Amino acid sequence: MKVILCQTVKSLGERGDVILVSDGYARNYLIPRRLAWEADEKNIRRLKEEKRKEGEKDEKILRSAVTFASKLDKISCTITVKTGESEKIFGAVTSSDIREALLSKGINVDKKDILLDEPIKKLGVYTMEVRIHPKVTGRVKVWVVKE
């Protein structure tokens, strides 16, 4: 029997795949647990319609991520830190500090999305990448200055 998977099934395939399974497996396991539909014309049209709607939704999310990235590229934030005599920073500037500075500008990002290889330990100007979407990253300029 041909079935369309409604969810990803570990041993069979991904969501939306049309696969051939035994009649008993389909009737007794997959269909009652709502893991699959029978692959008739109605359900194939239903699958195509769902994929189309999902594609439109993903495209809309991607467009909003790109506009947010362009907005983020225009922003720079300043972080003031205490320094010693030789202009060494006490401690370090981390992604949490950058997040707080961005929040003060009205930009809300998760600290995990700020791509910082290692904490900043020197004064200067840094360009940080911020992951907005799996396909889109934005850049923000961070000024680290002494008090």
N, CA, C and O atoms as a MOPAC input file, in Angstrom:
PM7 MOZYME 1SCF
protein

 N      0.85500 1    -1.17500 1     0.00000 1
 C      0.00000 1     0.00000 1     0.00000 1
 C      0.90000 1     1.23600 1     0.00000 1
 O      1.89000 1     1.28800 1     0.73000 1
 N      0.55900 1     2.21300 1    -0.80700 1
 C      1.28500 1     3.48400 1    -0.83100 1
 C      0.69600 1     4.40700 1     0.22000 1
 O     -0.52100 1     4.56100 1     0.32000 1
 N      1.58800 1     5.02900 1     1.01400 1
 C      1.15200 1     5.97300 1     2.03500 1
 C      2.00700 1     7.23100 1     1.95900 1
 O      3.12500 1     7.21100 1     1.44400 1
 N      1.46200 1     8.32000 1     2.48000 1
 C      2.17100 1     9.59100 1     2.59600 1
 C      2.45600 1     9.79200 1     4.07900 1
 O      1.53800 1     9.76100 1     4.89900 1
 N      3.71300 1     9.99600 1     4.42400 1
 C      4.07300 1    10.17800 1     5.83100 1
 C      3.66800 1    11.56900 1     6.31000 1
 O      4.00200 1    12.57300 1     5.68100 1
 N      2.94700 1    11.62000 1     7.42600 1
 C      2.52500 1    12.88400 1     8.03500 1
 C      3.61100 1    13.42200 1     8.96200 1
 O      3.71400 1    14.62800 1     9.18500 1
 N      4.40200 1    12.52500 1     9.48700 1
 C      5.49700 1    12.87600 1    10.38500 1
 C      6.71700 1    12.07300 1     9.96900 1
 O      6.59800 1    11.08500 1     9.24400 1
 N      7.87200 1    12.48900 1    10.41700 1
 C      9.07800 1    11.73100 1    10.14900 1
 C      9.04600 1    10.45200 1    10.97600 1
 O      8.87400 1    10.49700 1    12.19400 1
 N      9.21000 1     9.32500 1    10.31600 1
 C      9.27400 1     8.02700 1    10.97400 1
 C     10.69800 1     7.51300 1    10.78900 1
 O     11.19400 1     7.39800 1     9.66800 1
 N     11.33400 1     7.21200 1    11.89500 1
 C     12.76200 1     6.89900 1    11.90200 1
 C     13.17500 1     5.85800 1    10.86600 1
 O     14.15500 1     6.06200 1    10.14900 1
 N     12.45600 1     4.76200 1    10.77700 1
 C     12.87800 1     3.67500 1     9.89200 1
 C     12.32500 1     3.78600 1     8.46700 1
 O     12.70100 1     3.00300 1     7.59500 1
 N     11.42900 1     4.76200 1     8.22800 1
 C     10.77700 1     4.83800 1     6.91800 1
 C     11.19600 1     6.04000 1     6.08600 1
 O     11.60100 1     5.88500 1     4.93400 1
 N     11.10400 1     7.23300 1     6.65600 1
 C     11.43300 1     8.40800 1     5.86400 1
 C     10.98800 1     9.69400 1     6.52300 1
 O     10.55400 1     9.71200 1     7.67500 1
 N     11.10600 1    10.77200 1     5.76400 1
 C     10.79600 1    12.11600 1     6.24200 1
 C      9.32600 1    12.44400 1     6.00700 1
 O      8.63100 1    11.75100 1     5.26400 1
 N      8.87300 1    13.49500 1     6.64600 1
 C      7.50900 1    13.97300 1     6.49100 1
 C      7.27400 1    14.36000 1     5.02600 1
 O      8.08100 1    15.07700 1     4.43300 1
 N      6.17100 1    13.88600 1     4.45000 1
 C      5.83000 1    14.21800 1     3.07400 1
 C      6.28200 1    13.18700 1     2.05800 1
 O      5.90200 1    13.27700 1     0.89000 1
 N      7.08000 1    12.21300 1     2.46600 1
 C      7.52400 1    11.17500 1     1.53500 1
 C      6.36600 1    10.23600 1     1.20300 1
 O      5.54400 1     9.91600 1     2.06200 1
 N      6.31300 1     9.79800 1    -0.06200 1
 C      5.34900 1     8.78700 1    -0.48300 1
 C      6.11400 1     7.47200 1    -0.54600 1
 O      7.05900 1     7.33500 1    -1.32300 1
 N      5.70100 1     6.49900 1     0.27900 1
 C      6.44000 1     5.23900 1     0.36300 1
 C      5.49300 1     4.05400 1     0.20100 1
 O      4.27600 1     4.19100 1     0.33100 1
 N      6.06300 1     2.90900 1    -0.08000 1
 C      5.30200 1     1.67100 1    -0.24200 1
 C      5.57500 1     0.79300 1     0.97400 1
 O      6.72300 1     0.44000 1     1.24300 1
 N      4.52600 1     0.44400 1     1.70500 1
 C      4.64300 1    -0.42400 1     2.88000 1
 C      3.60300 1    -1.53300 1     2.76400 1
 O      2.71500 1    -1.48100 1     1.91400 1
 N      3.72700 1    -2.52500 1     3.62100 1
 C      2.74300 1    -3.61600 1     3.59500 1
 C      1.38700 1    -3.09300 1     4.07700 1
 O      1.30800 1    -2.14200 1     4.85300 1
 N      0.32900 1    -3.73900 1     3.59600 1
 C     -1.03000 1    -3.30600 1     3.92700 1
 C     -1.27900 1    -3.34300 1     5.43300 1
 O     -1.86200 1    -2.41100 1     5.98600 1
 N     -0.84800 1    -4.39800 1     6.09300 1
 C     -1.08100 1    -4.53400 1     7.52800 1
 C     -0.35700 1    -3.47600 1     8.33000 1
 O     -0.91200 1    -2.93600 1     9.28700 1
 N      0.88000 1    -3.17000 1     7.95400 1
 C      1.65900 1    -2.14800 1     8.65600 1
 C      0.98400 1    -0.78600 1     8.52600 1
 O      0.93100 1    -0.01100 1     9.48100 1
 N      0.47400 1    -0.51200 1     7.33800 1
 C     -0.19600 1     0.76400 1     7.11000 1
 C     -1.51400 1     0.83600 1     7.88700 1
 O     -1.76100 1     1.82200 1     8.58100 1
 N     -2.35600 1    -0.18500 1     7.78400 1
 C     -3.67300 1    -0.15600 1     8.41700 1
 C     -3.62900 1    -0.28300 1     9.93400 1
 O     -4.43800 1     0.32800 1    10.63200 1
 N     -2.68500 1    -1.07700 1    10.45100 1
 C     -2.66300 1    -1.35900 1    11.88200 1
 C     -1.74000 1    -0.45100 1    12.69000 1
 O     -1.91300 1    -0.31400 1    13.90100 1
 N     -0.76400 1     0.16800 1    12.03200 1
 C      0.19000 1     0.96800 1    12.79300 1
 C      0.24600 1     2.42500 1    12.32800 1
 O     -0.01000 1     3.33100 1    13.12100 1
 N      0.57400 1     2.66100 1    11.07000 1
 C      0.82500 1     4.01900 1    10.57900 1
 C     -0.43100 1     4.88800 1    10.55700 1
 O     -0.41700 1     5.99700 1    11.09000 1
 N     -1.49800 1     4.41300 1     9.95900 1
 C     -2.70200 1     5.22400 1     9.81100 1
 C     -3.41500 1     5.45200 1    11.15300 1
 O     -3.81200 1     6.58700 1    11.41700 1
 N     -3.60100 1     4.44300 1    12.01500 1
 C     -4.26400 1     4.71200 1    13.30500 1
 C     -3.48300 1     5.67300 1    14.21000 1
 O     -4.08400 1     6.41000 1    14.99100 1
 N     -2.17400 1     5.66900 1    14.11200 1
 C     -1.35700 1     6.56200 1    14.94000 1
 C     -1.14300 1     7.92100 1    14.27900 1
 O     -0.39200 1     8.76000 1    14.77700 1
 N     -1.81100 1     8.11700 1    13.15800 1
 C     -1.74200 1     9.35500 1    12.38000 1
 C     -0.30700 1     9.70400 1    11.97200 1
 O      0.08400 1    10.87100 1    11.94800 1
 N      0.45700 1     8.67100 1    11.65500 1
 C      1.80300 1     8.85900 1    11.13500 1
 C      1.79200 1     8.93200 1     9.61100 1
 O      2.74500 1     9.41500 1     9.00000 1
 N      0.70100 1     8.44700 1     8.99500 1
 C      0.62600 1     8.42200 1     7.53500 1
 C     -0.82800 1     8.49000 1     7.07600 1
 O     -1.76100 1     8.18900 1     7.82200 1
 N     -0.98200 1     8.90400 1     5.80000 1
 C     -2.27400 1     8.88200 1     5.12300 1
 C     -2.16000 1     7.90500 1     3.96500 1
 O     -1.06500 1     7.63100 1     3.47200 1
 N     -3.27600 1     7.39500 1     3.54900 1
 C     -3.27500 1     6.57300 1     2.34500 1
 C     -3.00500 1     7.49700 1     1.15800 1
 O     -3.52700 1     8.61100 1     1.10300 1
 N     -2.20300 1     7.04200 1     0.22300 1
 C     -1.78200 1     7.89200 1    -0.90100 1
 C     -2.81200 1     7.83500 1    -2.02800 1
 O     -2.56300 1     7.22400 1    -3.06800 1
 N     -3.96200 1     8.46600 1    -1.82400 1
 C     -4.94400 1     8.58300 1    -2.89500 1
 C     -4.86800 1    10.00900 1    -3.45300 1
 O     -4.09700 1    10.83000 1    -2.95600 1
 N     -5.66200 1    10.30000 1    -4.47700 1
 C     -5.58100 1    11.61000 1    -5.13600 1
 C     -5.87600 1    12.75500 1    -4.17300 1
 O     -5.20000 1    13.78400 1    -4.19800 1
 N     -6.87200 1    12.57500 1    -3.33800 1
 C     -7.27400 1    13.61800 1    -2.39100 1
 C     -6.11000 1    13.97200 1    -1.44600 1
 O     -5.81200 1    15.14600 1    -1.22700 1
 N     -5.47300 1    12.95600 1    -0.90200 1
 C     -4.38600 1    13.19400 1     0.05100 1
 C     -3.12200 1    13.72600 1    -0.62800 1
 O     -2.35900 1    14.47400 1    -0.01600 1
 N     -2.90000 1    13.34900 1    -1.87000 1
 C     -1.75700 1    13.89100 1    -2.61500 1
 C     -1.97400 1    15.38000 1    -2.87800 1
 O     -1.03600 1    16.16900 1    -2.76200 1
 N     -3.21300 1    15.77700 1    -3.23300 1
 C     -3.51900 1    17.20600 1    -3.40700 1
 C     -3.34600 1    17.93700 1    -2.07900 1
 O     -2.81200 1    19.04500 1    -2.02900 1
 N     -3.81000 1    17.29500 1    -1.00200 1
 C     -3.68100 1    17.88100 1     0.33500 1
 C     -2.20900 1    18.11000 1     0.68600 1
 O     -1.85700 1    19.15400 1     1.23600 1
 N     -1.34700 1    17.13600 1     0.36900 1
 C      0.08900 1    17.26000 1     0.62800 1
 C      0.69600 1    18.40700 1    -0.17400 1
 O      1.48300 1    19.18900 1     0.35800 1
 N      0.33000 1    18.51000 1    -1.45800 1
 C      0.85000 1    19.59700 1    -2.29800 1
 C      0.42900 1    20.95700 1    -1.75400 1
 O      1.22500 1    21.89700 1    -1.74000 1
 N     -0.81900 1    21.06400 1    -1.30700 1
 C     -1.32600 1    22.32000 1    -0.75900 1
 C     -0.58000 1    22.68400 1     0.53700 1
 O     -0.21900 1    23.84300 1     0.73900 1
 N     -0.35500 1    21.70800 1     1.39800 1
 C      0.38500 1    21.96900 1     2.63600 1
 C      1.81300 1    22.40100 1     2.35700 1
 O      2.32900 1    23.31000 1     3.00700 1
 N      2.46100 1    21.74600 1     1.38000 1
 C      3.83500 1    22.13100 1     1.02000 1
 C      3.87100 1    23.54700 1     0.46100 1
 O      4.79800 1    24.30500 1     0.75000 1
 N      2.86300 1    23.91100 1    -0.34100 1
 C      2.81200 1    25.26200 1    -0.89800 1
 C      2.66200 1    26.29300 1     0.21400 1
 O      3.36500 1    27.30300 1     0.22700 1
 N      1.73200 1    26.03500 1     1.16300 1
 C      1.52600 1    26.96700 1     2.27200 1
 C      2.76500 1    27.07600 1     3.14700 1
 O      3.12800 1    28.16200 1     3.59900 1
 N      3.40600 1    25.94100 1     3.38000 1
 C      4.61700 1    25.94000 1     4.18700 1
 C      5.72800 1    26.72400 1     3.49500 1
 O      6.48100 1    27.44500 1     4.14900 1
 N      5.83300 1    26.58500 1     2.17100 1
 C      6.83000 1    27.33100 1     1.40700 1
 C      6.58500 1    28.83100 1     1.47300 1
 O      7.52700 1    29.61200 1     1.60600 1
 N      5.31600 1    29.23700 1     1.38100 1
 C      4.98200 1    30.66300 1     1.48700 1
 C      5.32200 1    31.19800 1     2.87700 1
 O      5.83500 1    32.30800 1     3.01400 1
 N      5.03700 1    30.41000 1     3.89000 1
 C      5.32900 1    30.82700 1     5.27100 1
 C      6.84200 1    30.97200 1     5.47800 1
 O      7.30300 1    31.93900 1     6.08400 1
 N      7.60700 1    30.00100 1     4.97000 1
 C      9.06700 1    30.06400 1     5.09300 1
 C      9.63400 1    31.26600 1     4.34600 1
 O     10.57200 1    31.90900 1     4.81900 1
 N      9.06800 1    31.56700 1     3.18500 1
 C      9.51800 1    32.71900 1     2.39300 1
 C      9.23800 1    34.02600 1     3.13700 1
 O     10.06300 1    34.93900 1     3.12600 1
 N      8.08400 1    34.11000 1     3.77500 1
 C      7.73000 1    35.30700 1     4.53800 1
 C      8.68500 1    35.49500 1     5.72300 1
 O      9.13800 1    36.60900 1     5.98700 1
 N      8.98500 1    34.41200 1     6.42800 1
 C      9.91000 1    34.47800 1     7.55600 1
 C     11.29600 1    34.88100 1     7.07800 1
 O     11.96400 1    35.67500 1     7.74100 1
 N     11.74500 1    34.35300 1     5.94400 1
 C     13.05400 1    34.69600 1     5.40300 1
 C     13.12700 1    36.17100 1     5.01200 1
 O     14.13400 1    36.83200 1     5.26500 1
 N     12.05800 1    36.68900 1     4.39200 1
 C     12.04300 1    38.10700 1     4.01900 1
 C     12.11600 1    39.00300 1     5.24600 1
 O     12.83400 1    40.00200 1     5.23800 1
 N     11.37700 1    38.65700 1     6.30600 1
 C     11.42500 1    39.47600 1     7.52000 1
 C     12.80300 1    39.38800 1     8.17900 1
 O     13.26300 1    40.36600 1     8.76800 1
 N     13.46800 1    38.23200 1     8.08900 1
 C     14.81700 1    38.09200 1     8.63800 1
 C     15.81000 1    38.95300 1     7.86800 1
 O     16.71500 1    39.54000 1     8.46300 1
 N     15.64900 1    39.03300 1     6.55800 1
 C     16.55200 1    39.85800 1     5.73900 1
 C     16.35600 1    41.34100 1     6.06300 1
 O     17.33300 1    42.08300 1     6.14900 1
 N     15.11100 1    41.78000 1     6.24200 1
 C     14.89300 1    43.18900 1     6.58400 1
 C     15.42700 1    43.50100 1     7.97500 1
 O     15.94700 1    44.59300 1     8.20500 1
 N     15.30800 1    42.55600 1     8.90700 1
 C     15.85900 1    42.75700 1    10.24700 1
 C     17.38400 1    42.81500 1    10.19200 1
 O     18.00000 1    43.59400 1    10.91900 1
 N     17.99700 1    41.99600 1     9.33300 1
 C     19.45300 1    42.01100 1     9.18900 1
 C     19.93600 1    43.34800 1     8.63000 1
 O     20.96300 1    43.86600 1     9.06900 1
 N     19.20600 1    43.91100 1     7.66800 1
 C     19.60700 1    45.20400 1     7.11700 1
 C     19.45200 1    46.30600 1     8.16100 1
 O     20.24000 1    47.25100 1     8.18900 1
 N     18.44300 1    46.18900 1     9.01400 1
 C     18.27500 1    47.14200 1    10.11700 1
 C     19.41900 1    47.00100 1    11.11800 1
 O     19.92200 1    47.99500 1    11.64400 1
 N     19.82200 1    45.76300 1    11.37500 1
 C     20.88200 1    45.49400 1    12.33500 1
 C     22.23900 1    45.98300 1    11.83000 1
 O     23.08600 1    46.38900 1    12.62600 1
 N     22.45000 1    45.94800 1    10.51600 1
 C     23.71700 1    46.39500 1     9.93800 1
 C     23.97000 1    47.88200 1    10.18400 1
 O     25.12100 1    48.31700 1    10.20000 1
 N     22.92100 1    48.65700 1    10.37300 1
 C     23.05400 1    50.10000 1    10.55500 1
 C     23.28300 1    50.48200 1    12.01300 1
 O     23.49900 1    51.65500 1    12.31800 1
 N     23.23800 1    49.51100 1    12.91000 1
 C     23.31200 1    49.81100 1    14.33800 1
 C     24.72000 1    49.58700 1    14.86600 1
 O     25.39400 1    48.61900 1    14.51400 1
 N     25.14300 1    50.51200 1    15.72200 1
 C     26.38100 1    50.31600 1    16.46200 1
 C     26.08400 1    50.60800 1    17.92300 1
 O     25.29500 1    51.49800 1    18.23800 1
 N     26.71800 1    49.85600 1    18.81000 1
 C     26.48700 1    50.05900 1    20.23400 1
 C     27.82800 1    50.24900 1    20.94300 1
 O     28.86400 1    49.75700 1    20.49600 1
 N     27.77900 1    50.96400 1    22.04200 1
 C     28.97500 1    51.26500 1    22.80900 1
 C     28.88300 1    50.58600 1    24.16800 1
 O     27.86700 1    50.66900 1    24.85700 1
 N     29.96200 1    49.91800 1    24.53200 1
 C     30.04700 1    49.27100 1    25.83600 1
 C     31.21300 1    49.90800 1    26.58300 1
 O     32.35600 1    49.86700 1    26.12700 1
 N     30.90800 1    50.49600 1    27.73400 1
 C     31.96700 1    51.11300 1    28.53900 1
 C     32.42800 1    50.11000 1    29.58500 1
 O     31.62000 1    49.44800 1    30.23600 1
 N     33.74800 1    50.01200 1    29.73100 1
 C     34.32800 1    49.05900 1    30.67500 1
 C     35.39100 1    49.75900 1    31.51200 1
 O     35.95800 1    50.77300 1    31.10500 1
 N     35.64600 1    49.20400 1    32.67600 1
 C     36.71000 1    49.72100 1    33.51900 1
 C     38.03000 1    49.15500 1    33.03200 1
 O     38.13300 1    47.98200 1    32.67200 1
 N     39.04900 1    50.02700 1    33.02900 1
 C     40.36000 1    49.59200 1    32.56400 1
 C     41.41800 1    49.94800 1    33.60700 1
 O     41.21200 1    50.79900 1    34.47200 1
 N     42.54700 1    49.27000 1    33.49300 1
 C     43.67600 1    49.55200 1    34.36700 1
 C     44.56900 1    50.62000 1    33.76700 1
 O     44.18300 1    51.31400 1    32.82600 1
 N     45.76100 1    50.74500 1    34.31600 1
 C     46.70200 1    51.77100 1    33.84200 1
 C     47.14100 1    51.52100 1    32.40400 1
 O     47.27300 1    52.46600 1    31.62600 1
 N     47.36300 1    50.28800 1    32.05100 1
 C     47.85100 1    49.98300 1    30.70300 1
 C     46.70600 1    49.67800 1    29.73400 1
 O     46.87800 1    48.94200 1    28.76200 1
 N     45.53100 1    50.25900 1    30.01900 1
 C     44.35200 1    50.11900 1    29.17000 1
 C     43.87800 1    48.67200 1    29.02900 1
 O     43.26700 1    48.31600 1    28.02100 1
 N     44.15500 1    47.84000 1    30.02900 1
 C     43.65600 1    46.46900 1    30.03400 1
 C     42.28800 1    46.44600 1    30.68600 1
 O     42.05100 1    47.12800 1    31.68300 1
 N     41.39400 1    45.66000 1    30.11700 1
 C     40.03400 1    45.56700 1    30.62600 1
 C     40.02100 1    44.67200 1    31.85900 1
 O     40.67300 1    43.62900 1    31.89300 1
 N     39.26300 1    45.10000 1    32.87200 1
 C     39.01400 1    44.23400 1    34.01600 1
 C     37.87900 1    43.29700 1    33.62000 1
 O     36.74600 1    43.74100 1    33.43400 1
 N     38.16900 1    42.02700 1    33.49100 1
 C     37.17000 1    41.07600 1    33.03000 1
 C     37.16200 1    41.00900 1    31.51300 1
 O     38.21100 1    41.13300 1    30.88100 1
 N     35.99300 1    40.81500 1    30.92700 1
 C     35.86500 1    40.71200 1    29.47300 1
 C     34.44700 1    41.09200 1    29.06700 1
 O     33.52200 1    41.08700 1    29.87900 1
 N     34.30700 1    41.42000 1    27.79300 1
 C     32.99200 1    41.71700 1    27.22800 1
 C     32.47600 1    40.42900 1    26.59700 1
 O     33.12500 1    39.85800 1    25.72100 1
 N     31.32200 1    39.98000 1    27.03900 1
 C     30.75500 1    38.72700 1    26.54600 1
 C     29.50600 1    38.99500 1    25.70500 1
 O     29.08300 1    40.13900 1    25.54100 1
 N     28.93600 1    37.93100 1    25.18400 1
 C     27.72600 1    38.07200 1    24.36700 1
 C     26.55800 1    38.60100 1    25.19900 1
 O     25.66400 1    39.25300 1    24.65900 1
 N     26.55300 1    38.33000 1    26.49900 1
 C     25.49800 1    38.88000 1    27.36800 1
 C     25.60200 1    40.40100 1    27.44200 1
 O     24.58800 1    41.09800 1    27.42900 1
 N     26.82100 1    40.90700 1    27.52000 1
 C     27.01400 1    42.35700 1    27.55700 1
 C     26.56800 1    43.00500 1    26.24300 1
 O     25.95700 1    44.07300 1    26.24300 1
 N     26.87700 1    42.35300 1    25.14500 1
 C     26.48200 1    42.87300 1    23.83000 1
 C     24.96000 1    42.84100 1    23.71200 1
 O     24.35900 1    43.76800 1    23.17000 1
 N     24.33900 1    41.78400 1    24.21400 1
 C     22.88000 1    41.68400 1    24.19200 1
 C     22.25300 1    42.81700 1    24.98100 1
 O     21.28400 1    43.42200 1    24.52300 1
 N     22.79200 1    43.12100 1    26.16900 1
 C     22.27200 1    44.21600 1    26.99000 1
 C     22.40500 1    45.55700 1    26.26900 1
 O     21.50000 1    46.38900 1    26.32800 1
 N     23.54200 1    45.76500 1    25.58500 1
 C     23.72600 1    47.00600 1    24.84100 1
 C     22.73100 1    47.10800 1    23.68600 1
 O     22.21900 1    48.19000 1    23.40000 1
 N     22.46100 1    45.99300 1    23.02900 1
 C     21.48100 1    45.99700 1    21.93900 1
 C     20.06700 1    46.20600 1    22.47100 1
 O     19.25200 1    46.86500 1    21.82500 1
 N     19.77300 1    45.65100 1    23.64200 1
 C     18.45200 1    45.86200 1    24.24700 1
 C     18.21800 1    47.33200 1    24.56000 1
 O     17.09600 1    47.82300 1    24.43700 1
 N     19.27100 1    48.03700 1    24.96400 1
 C     19.11900 1    49.46500 1    25.23900 1
 C     18.81800 1    50.25400 1    23.96300 1
 O     18.26800 1    51.35400 1    24.02700 1
 N     19.17800 1    49.69300 1    22.80400 1
 C     18.86600 1    50.31400 1    21.50500 1
 C     17.50300 1    49.86500 1    20.97500 1
 O     17.04600 1    50.34400 1    19.93700 1
 N     16.85600 1    48.93700 1    21.69700 1
 C     15.54800 1    48.45800 1    21.25500 1
 C     15.61200 1    47.22700 1    20.37000 1
 O     14.61300 1    46.86700 1    19.74700 1
 N     16.75900 1    46.57700 1    20.30100 1
 C     16.93000 1    45.37900 1    19.48600 1
 C     16.99100 1    44.17800 1    20.42400 1
 O     17.86100 1    44.11000 1    21.29300 1
 N     16.07500 1    43.23900 1    20.25100 1
 C     16.02000 1    42.06400 1    21.10800 1
 C     16.55600 1    40.84800 1    20.35600 1
 O     15.91900 1    40.35800 1    19.42400 1
 N     17.72600 1    40.36700 1    20.76400 1
 C     18.30500 1    39.14300 1    20.20400 1
 C     18.71500 1    38.23800 1    21.35300 1
 O     18.97000 1    38.70500 1    22.46300 1
 N     18.77700 1    36.96600 1    21.08600 1
 C     19.20700 1    36.00900 1    22.08700 1
 C     20.72700 1    36.01900 1    22.15700 1
 O     21.39500 1    36.16900 1    21.13400 1
 N     21.27000 1    35.86300 1    23.34600 1
 C     22.72800 1    35.91500 1    23.48200 1
 C     23.39300 1    34.74500 1    22.76800 1
 O     24.56100 1    34.84200 1    22.39300 1
 N     22.67700 1    33.64500 1    22.57200 1
 C     23.23600 1    32.50200 1    21.85400 1
 C     23.38300 1    32.78800 1    20.36100 1
 O     24.16600 1    32.13300 1    19.67100 1
 N     22.62900 1    33.76500 1    19.86800 1
 C     22.68700 1    34.10000 1    18.45200 1
 C     23.80200 1    35.07900 1    18.11400 1
 O     24.07300 1    35.31800 1    16.93700 1
 N     24.44800 1    35.64700 1    19.11600 1
 C     25.58800 1    36.53800 1    18.87600 1
 C     26.81200 1    35.65700 1    18.72200 1
 O     27.23200 1    34.99300 1    19.66900 1
 N     27.38300 1    35.65200 1    17.52700 1
 C     28.49600 1    34.75800 1    17.21500 1
 C     29.80500 1    35.40100 1    17.65300 1
 O     30.41100 1    36.18800 1    16.92600 1
 N     30.21800 1    35.04600 1    18.85200 1
 C     31.42200 1    35.59400 1    19.46700 1
 C     32.35400 1    34.42400 1    19.75000 1
 O     32.04500 1    33.56600 1    20.57600 1
 N     33.51100 1    34.38800 1    19.05600 1
 C     34.43200 1    33.26200 1    19.21600 1
 C     34.96000 1    33.17100 1    20.64500 1
 O     34.95500 1    32.10700 1    21.26300 1
 N     35.40500 1    34.29200 1    21.14000 1
 C     35.91000 1    34.35800 1    22.50900 1
 C     35.60500 1    35.73300 1    23.07000 1
 O     35.42500 1    36.67800 1    22.30200 1
 N     35.54000 1    35.87500 1    24.38400 1
 C     35.22200 1    37.17700 1    24.97500 1
 C     36.23600 1    38.25800 1    24.56600 1
 O     37.41900 1    37.98000 1    24.37200 1
 N     35.74100 1    39.48800 1    24.44400 1
 C     36.58200 1    40.61700 1    24.04700 1
 C     37.35300 1    41.10100 1    25.26500 1
 O     36.76000 1    41.37700 1    26.30800 1
 N     38.68200 1    41.20500 1    25.13900 1
 C     39.51500 1    41.58800 1    26.27100 1
 C     40.33300 1    42.84800 1    26.01600 1
 O     41.18200 1    43.21900 1    26.82600 1
 N     40.07300 1    43.50700 1    24.87800 1
 C     40.80900 1    44.72900 1    24.54900 1
 C     39.84300 1    45.81200 1    24.10000 1
 O     38.74400 1    45.52500 1    23.62400 1
 N     40.26400 1    47.05700 1    24.25500 1
 C     39.47100 1    48.18000 1    23.76400 1
 C     39.52200 1    48.19400 1    22.24100 1
 O     40.48300 1    47.71000 1    21.64400 1
 N     38.49900 1    48.74300 1    21.62000 1
 C     38.50800 1    48.86000 1    20.16900 1
 C     37.12600 1    48.73600 1    19.57000 1
 O     36.11600 1    48.73900 1    20.27400 1
 N     37.10300 1    48.62700 1    18.24700 1
 C     35.86400 1    48.49700 1    17.49100 1
 C     35.82100 1    47.08000 1    16.91900 1
 O     36.76800 1    46.62500 1    16.27900 1
 N     34.70800 1    46.39500 1    17.16100 1
 C     34.55300 1    45.02200 1    16.70300 1
 C     33.25900 1    44.90500 1    15.90900 1
 O     32.27100 1    45.57900 1    16.20200 1
 N     33.28000 1    44.04400 1    14.90400 1
 C     32.07700 1    43.74500 1    14.13900 1
 C     31.64000 1    42.34000 1    14.51800 1
 O     32.35200 1    41.36300 1    14.28700 1
 N     30.45300 1    42.26300 1    15.10300 1
 C     29.91400 1    40.98100 1    15.56400 1
 C     28.86300 1    40.50300 1    14.58200 1
 O     28.08600 1    41.29800 1    14.05400 1
 N     28.84000 1    39.20200 1    14.34100 1
 C     27.77700 1    38.61700 1    13.53000 1
 C     26.67800 1    38.12600 1    14.45300 1
 O     26.94200 1    37.56600 1    15.51700 1
 N     25.44000 1    38.34500 1    14.02800 1
 C     24.26900 1    37.92900 1    14.79100 1
 C     23.43600 1    37.02100 1    13.88600 1
 O     23.01100 1    37.43200 1    12.80600 1
 N     23.20800 1    35.79700 1    14.33000 1
 C     22.40800 1    34.84300 1    13.56500 1
 C     20.93400 1    35.16400 1    13.78600 1
 O     20.44000 1    35.12900 1    14.91300 1
 N     20.24500 1    35.47500 1    12.70300 1
 C     18.83300 1    35.83200 1    12.77100 1
 C     17.97400 1    34.66000 1    12.31300 1
 O     16.89800 1    34.41100 1    12.85600 1
 N     18.45900 1    33.96000 1    11.32200 1
 C     17.75600 1    32.85000 1    10.68300 1
 C     18.85700 1    31.88700 1    10.24400 1
 O     19.99400 1    32.32600 1    10.06800 1
 N     18.57700 1    30.60900 1    10.06100 1
 C     19.64300 1    29.71000 1     9.62300 1
 C     20.34200 1    30.14700 1     8.32800 1
 O     21.49900 1    29.79400 1     8.10000 1
 N     19.65100 1    30.90300 1     7.49300 1
 C     20.23600 1    31.36000 1     6.23200 1
 C     20.67500 1    32.81900 1     6.26400 1
 O     21.30700 1    33.28200 1     5.31500 1
 N     20.35900 1    33.55600 1     7.32900 1
 C     20.60400 1    34.99900 1     7.36900 1
 C     21.37100 1    35.37100 1     8.63600 1
 O     21.00200 1    34.97900 1     9.74300 1
 N     22.44400 1    36.13300 1     8.44800 1
 C     23.15000 1    36.70600 1     9.58900 1
 C     23.28300 1    38.20700 1     9.36700 1
 O     23.41800 1    38.67500 1     8.23600 1
 N     23.24200 1    38.93800 1    10.45300 1
 C     23.42900 1    40.38000 1    10.39800 1
 C     24.71100 1    40.75500 1    11.11600 1
 O     25.28800 1    39.94300 1    11.84000 1
 N     25.14600 1    41.96600 1    10.91500 1
 C     26.36600 1    42.43500 1    11.57900 1
 C     26.03400 1    43.67700 1    12.39700 1
 O     25.23300 1    44.52000 1    11.99600 1
 N     26.67100 1    43.75700 1    13.54200 1
 C     26.50700 1    44.92500 1    14.39500 1
 C     27.90000 1    45.36600 1    14.83400 1
 O     28.76700 1    44.54500 1    15.13300 1
 N     28.08900 1    46.67700 1    14.86500 1
 C     29.37400 1    47.22700 1    15.25900 1
 C     29.35100 1    47.48400 1    16.76500 1
 O     28.42700 1    48.11000 1    17.28400 1
 N     30.37300 1    46.99700 1    17.45500 1
 C     30.46500 1    47.14500 1    18.90200 1
 C     31.72200 1    47.95400 1    19.22800 1
 O     32.83300 1    47.57900 1    18.85300 1
 N     31.52800 1    49.05700 1    19.92500 1
 C     32.61900 1    49.90900 1    20.36800 1
 C     32.88200 1    49.58400 1    21.83800 1
 O     31.98700 1    49.72200 1    22.67100 1
 N     34.07100 1    49.16300 1    22.15400 1
 C     34.45000 1    48.89900 1    23.53400 1
 C     35.36800 1    50.03600 1    23.95000 1
 O     36.48800 1    50.15800 1    23.45400 1
 N     34.86900 1    50.89000 1    24.88900 1
 C     35.61900 1    52.07400 1    25.30500 1
 C     35.76400 1    52.06700 1    26.82300 1
 O     35.01400 1    51.40400 1    27.54000 1
 N     36.76700 1    52.83600 1    27.29400 1
 C     36.96900 1    52.89700 1    28.75600 1
 C     36.05000 1    53.95400 1    29.37200 1
 O     35.61300 1    54.89400 1    28.70800 1
 N     35.77500 1    53.76900 1    30.65000 1
 C     34.89700 1    54.68900 1    31.39400 1
 C     35.52400 1    56.04400 1    31.52800 1
 O     34.93000 1    56.94300 1    32.12300 1

